[in-house]
């Protein structure tokens, strides 16, 4: 029997009807969790809906002896984001974990990206994660326990045609850090997973996708199988997880820690203020990486940055 199980734990997984979310739901249910499989069933660009995928995953889980219920709410709305959490509490009495995996993608960059396309990505990725987390938060505070997993992406590092997606995914870091800062002494952990897998959302026109497909990385069981991401999501969802506000990459047989660091930089001697010329002349020192530090929270960043004063 696996050492790390989820017996008596109730988990909500959004966007669990296909791809990475489906892999999460299967692994967590297989480890004993009661799972709410949320999926609107829309297209990759966020249009339409289909109740089939969520119910199909529930049927698959039940066929292997697991426990799951389906929810087809649109988490991009406040009401829709509450619904899978409410469904968990109504069906199982409580909610322990929310894995925010629902997503969409619209490939566009400046100058062509529309306001509607940009807003659509923020609605699903950012507001969707906010709505479900906000709904679960009071339950987690009351029971002094909870795990929230937000979905980031290395897509935040940018491509010419993914402006909205990159912006939405970078927002997950700030969301996780701020939620972590508000936890206090409660056993609630909030972390970000950045999956690396070939799914419907990864099938866009960006440079490099054709190369991955040519290498056979788009088939189930291959190097980019969504199932290879799921163990990290399970760790971040488990009571053994003792980190919060962190970002982890997972997939393709590799797991890694992604972090934001700050250089020691250049300290301007008195008298203030500095000039543009001084910035230009010292740019290499400002950018010099040796001696960087990783801030734990906002005030840690401020105290370190202002330590020379």
PLY file of the C-alpha trace (Angstrom):
ply
format ascii 1.0
element vertex 309
property float x
property float y
property float z
element edge 308
property int vertex1
property int vertex2
end_header
0.00 0.00 0.00
1.33 3.50 -0.83
2.81 5.33 2.15
1.21 8.68 1.41
-2.54 8.29 1.13
-5.55 10.61 1.19
-8.01 8.51 3.16
-10.82 10.72 4.55
-9.54 13.71 2.58
-11.86 15.59 0.22
-10.25 17.13 -2.86
-11.62 19.50 -5.48
-9.80 19.42 -8.82
-10.87 22.01 -11.38
-10.40 21.37 -15.07
-10.27 17.66 -14.28
-12.19 16.35 -17.28
-9.15 15.98 -19.50
-5.36 16.11 -19.59
-3.42 17.08 -16.49
-6.48 17.58 -14.28
-7.76 14.14 -15.18
-4.39 12.66 -14.21
-4.56 14.48 -10.86
-8.09 13.23 -10.17
-7.16 9.63 -10.97
-4.04 9.61 -8.80
-5.69 11.30 -5.82
-8.75 9.05 -5.98
-6.48 6.03 -6.30
-4.78 7.12 -3.08
-8.08 7.22 -1.22
-9.32 10.80 -1.69
-12.93 11.65 -2.34
-12.72 13.81 -5.44
-14.92 16.51 -6.90
-14.18 16.44 -10.63
-14.89 19.94 -11.89
-14.88 20.67 -15.60
-17.00 23.03 -17.68
-16.13 21.02 -20.75
-15.37 24.00 -22.96
-13.02 24.31 -25.89
-9.35 25.15 -25.41
-10.10 28.82 -26.01
-12.88 28.84 -23.42
-16.00 28.65 -25.55
-18.93 26.30 -25.04
-19.56 23.65 -22.45
-20.00 19.89 -22.28
-20.87 17.89 -19.15
-19.45 14.72 -20.67
-15.75 14.96 -19.68
-16.38 15.47 -15.94
-18.89 12.62 -15.78
-16.61 10.35 -17.81
-13.74 10.84 -15.35
-16.08 10.13 -12.43
-17.17 6.91 -14.13
-13.53 5.93 -14.67
-12.72 6.54 -11.01
-15.75 4.64 -9.80
-14.90 1.73 -12.09
-11.62 1.31 -10.20
-13.27 1.50 -6.78
-12.73 5.20 -6.13
-15.16 7.84 -4.93
-15.90 10.92 -7.02
-18.67 13.29 -8.03
-18.91 15.57 -11.04
-19.33 19.33 -11.11
-19.63 21.28 -14.34
-19.58 24.83 -12.98
-17.72 27.68 -14.65
-15.10 28.66 -12.06
-14.34 31.92 -13.85
-17.45 33.34 -12.15
-17.83 33.89 -8.41
-20.89 31.65 -8.23
-19.30 28.97 -10.39
-16.13 29.04 -8.31
-18.11 28.46 -5.11
-20.06 25.57 -6.52
-17.41 22.78 -6.55
-16.46 23.66 -2.98
-20.12 23.63 -1.93
-20.57 20.32 -3.74
-17.66 18.84 -1.77
-19.11 19.95 1.55
-22.64 18.83 0.63
-21.53 15.39 -0.52
-18.68 14.63 1.88
-19.02 17.03 4.80
-15.86 19.06 4.35
-13.15 20.13 1.90
-9.43 19.67 2.49
-7.74 20.39 -0.82
-8.40 22.57 -3.84
-6.30 21.97 -6.93
-6.85 24.89 -9.30
-6.11 23.41 -12.69
-8.85 24.84 -14.96
-7.46 26.78 -17.86
-7.88 28.05 -21.38
-5.58 29.58 -23.93
-5.82 32.10 -26.72
-2.63 32.59 -28.65
-2.06 36.26 -29.36
0.43 38.98 -28.55
0.83 42.68 -29.17
-0.36 44.39 -31.26
-3.01 41.85 -32.25
-4.33 40.63 -28.89
-7.81 41.88 -28.06
-9.07 43.03 -24.68
-11.61 40.20 -24.80
-8.92 37.56 -25.28
-6.77 39.04 -22.52
-9.71 39.19 -20.10
-10.74 35.63 -20.92
-7.36 34.31 -19.77
-7.42 36.35 -16.57
-11.00 35.23 -15.89
-10.24 31.52 -16.02
-6.69 31.29 -14.67
-6.57 34.12 -12.14
-10.16 34.77 -11.11
-11.00 31.07 -11.35
-8.26 30.20 -8.86
-9.31 33.12 -6.65
-13.00 32.15 -6.59
-12.46 28.53 -5.59
-9.74 29.36 -3.07
-11.85 32.10 -1.52
-14.79 29.70 -1.19
-12.65 27.02 0.46
-10.74 29.37 2.78
-13.33 29.64 5.61
-13.66 25.85 5.74
-9.90 25.45 5.94
-9.62 28.05 8.69
-12.39 26.38 10.71
-10.75 22.97 10.53
-7.20 24.38 10.82
-6.14 22.45 7.75
-6.02 22.91 4.02
-3.95 22.61 0.89
-4.34 24.82 -2.16
-2.50 24.18 -5.39
-2.39 26.91 -8.02
-1.31 26.19 -11.57
1.46 28.31 -13.00
3.48 27.65 -16.10
6.89 28.21 -17.60
4.74 29.99 -20.17
5.15 33.03 -17.91
8.66 33.40 -19.34
7.00 34.49 -22.56
6.50 33.71 -26.21
5.60 36.15 -28.97
1.99 34.95 -28.99
1.12 34.21 -25.35
0.84 37.60 -23.66
-2.41 36.94 -21.78
-1.43 33.42 -20.77
2.01 34.50 -19.54
0.49 37.32 -17.51
-2.11 35.06 -15.91
0.41 32.39 -15.00
2.90 34.84 -13.49
0.06 36.11 -11.28
-0.07 32.74 -9.53
3.22 33.44 -7.76
1.92 36.62 -6.16
-1.36 34.92 -5.27
0.38 32.03 -3.53
2.76 34.33 -1.65
-0.02 36.62 -0.43
-2.27 33.75 0.61
0.65 32.20 2.48
1.29 35.48 4.30
-2.32 35.58 5.50
-2.41 32.02 6.88
-0.96 32.83 10.29
-0.58 29.76 12.49
-3.12 27.67 10.55
-1.95 24.51 8.81
-2.85 25.76 5.35
-0.29 25.51 2.57
-0.57 27.26 -0.80
1.84 26.41 -3.59
2.17 26.67 -7.35
2.79 23.81 -9.76
4.11 24.50 -13.26
3.28 21.38 -15.31
5.24 20.23 -18.31
3.04 17.96 -20.40
1.59 17.79 -23.88
-2.13 18.52 -23.64
-4.83 20.31 -25.61
-3.75 23.66 -24.17
-0.16 23.04 -25.21
-1.17 22.44 -28.80
-0.96 26.00 -30.06
1.15 27.57 -32.79
4.05 28.69 -30.63
7.53 27.86 -31.83
8.78 24.56 -30.40
5.46 22.70 -30.23
5.93 21.08 -33.63
9.37 19.90 -32.53
7.93 18.25 -29.42
5.26 16.48 -31.44
7.86 15.31 -33.95
9.77 13.72 -31.08
6.67 11.76 -30.07
6.01 13.73 -26.89
2.30 14.22 -27.46
1.04 10.70 -26.84
-0.20 9.15 -23.60
2.59 7.15 -22.04
5.30 9.28 -23.62
7.81 11.62 -22.06
5.21 14.40 -21.83
2.38 12.26 -20.40
0.25 14.29 -17.91
0.52 11.40 -15.45
4.18 12.31 -14.94
3.10 15.66 -13.46
0.60 14.21 -10.97
3.01 13.06 -8.19
4.09 16.65 -7.51
0.48 17.82 -7.37
-0.24 14.97 -4.94
2.67 16.00 -2.70
1.52 19.63 -2.64
-1.99 18.37 -1.76
-0.85 16.06 1.04
-0.56 16.72 4.76
3.15 15.87 4.54
3.69 19.04 2.46
5.46 21.51 4.74
6.24 24.31 2.27
4.07 27.23 1.21
4.33 30.04 -1.31
6.70 28.04 -3.50
6.72 27.11 -7.18
7.60 23.65 -8.46
8.06 22.40 -12.00
6.92 18.88 -12.77
6.73 16.63 -15.80
8.75 14.68 -18.31
10.45 12.70 -15.54
11.90 15.77 -13.79
10.90 17.85 -10.77
12.46 21.24 -9.97
12.08 24.29 -7.74
11.48 27.62 -9.44
12.20 30.71 -7.37
12.58 34.48 -7.62
15.91 35.86 -6.46
17.28 39.37 -5.96
20.85 40.46 -6.57
22.85 42.42 -4.02
22.98 45.17 -6.62
24.70 48.51 -6.44
24.45 50.78 -3.38
24.68 54.44 -4.23
26.91 56.45 -1.93
25.60 59.63 -0.38
24.52 62.20 -1.26
21.21 61.19 -2.84
19.66 61.20 -5.39
21.31 59.06 -8.04
21.47 59.96 -11.71
20.63 58.02 -14.84
24.34 58.05 -15.65
25.08 56.29 -12.35
22.56 53.56 -13.15
24.05 52.99 -16.60
27.63 52.97 -15.29
26.81 50.39 -12.63
24.37 48.19 -14.54
26.65 45.16 -14.51
26.88 45.34 -10.70
23.10 45.73 -10.50
22.65 42.59 -12.60
25.46 40.55 -10.98
23.98 37.26 -9.75
26.51 35.99 -7.16
25.28 36.69 -3.66
21.59 36.80 -4.62
18.96 36.08 -2.01
15.46 34.62 -2.16
12.95 36.74 -0.22
10.53 34.80 1.97
7.87 37.53 1.92
7.37 41.21 1.14
8.76 42.58 4.41
11.79 40.30 4.15
12.42 41.76 0.70
12.08 45.33 1.98
14.29 44.78 5.03
17.05 43.23 2.96
16.83 45.81 0.22
16.99 48.67 2.71
19.61 47.08 4.99
22.20 49.65 3.87
20.15 52.47 5.45
0 1
1 2
2 3
3 4
4 5
5 6
6 7
7 8
8 9
9 10
10 11
11 12
12 13
13 14
14 15
15 16
16 17
17 18
18 19
19 20
20 21
21 22
22 23
23 24
24 25
25 26
26 27
27 28
28 29
29 30
30 31
31 32
32 33
33 34
34 35
35 36
36 37
37 38
38 39
39 40
40 41
41 42
42 43
43 44
44 45
45 46
46 47
47 48
48 49
49 50
50 51
51 52
52 53
53 54
54 55
55 56
56 57
57 58
58 59
59 60
60 61
61 62
62 63
63 64
64 65
65 66
66 67
67 68
68 69
69 70
70 71
71 72
72 73
73 74
74 75
75 76
76 77
77 78
78 79
79 80
80 81
81 82
82 83
83 84
84 85
85 86
86 87
87 88
88 89
89 90
90 91
91 92
92 93
93 94
94 95
95 96
96 97
97 98
98 99
99 100
100 101
101 102
102 103
103 104
104 105
105 106
106 107
107 108
108 109
109 110
110 111
111 112
112 113
113 114
114 115
115 116
116 117
117 118
118 119
119 120
120 121
121 122
122 123
123 124
124 125
125 126
126 127
127 128
128 129
129 130
130 131
131 132
132 133
133 134
134 135
135 136
136 137
137 138
138 139
139 140
140 141
141 142
142 143
143 144
144 145
145 146
146 147
147 148
148 149
149 150
150 151
151 152
152 153
153 154
154 155
155 156
156 157
157 158
158 159
159 160
160 161
161 162
162 163
163 164
164 165
165 166
166 167
167 168
168 169
169 170
170 171
171 172
172 173
173 174
174 175
175 176
176 177
177 178
178 179
179 180
180 181
181 182
182 183
183 184
184 185
185 186
186 187
187 188
188 189
189 190
190 191
191 192
192 193
193 194
194 195
195 196
196 197
197 198
198 199
199 200
200 201
201 202
202 203
203 204
204 205
205 206
206 207
207 208
208 209
209 210
210 211
211 212
212 213
213 214
214 215
215 216
216 217
217 218
218 219
219 220
220 221
221 222
222 223
223 224
224 225
225 226
226 227
227 228
228 229
229 230
230 231
231 232
232 233
233 234
234 235
235 236
236 237
237 238
238 239
239 240
240 241
241 242
242 243
243 244
244 245
245 246
246 247
247 248
248 249
249 250
250 251
251 252
252 253
253 254
254 255
255 256
256 257
257 258
258 259
259 260
260 261
261 262
262 263
263 264
264 265
265 266
266 267
267 268
268 269
269 270
270 271
271 272
272 273
273 274
274 275
275 276
276 277
277 278
278 279
279 280
280 281
281 282
282 283
283 284
284 285
285 286
286 287
287 288
288 289
289 290
290 291
291 292
292 293
293 294
294 295
295 296
296 297
297 298
298 299
299 300
300 301
301 302
302 303
303 304
304 305
305 306
306 307
307 308
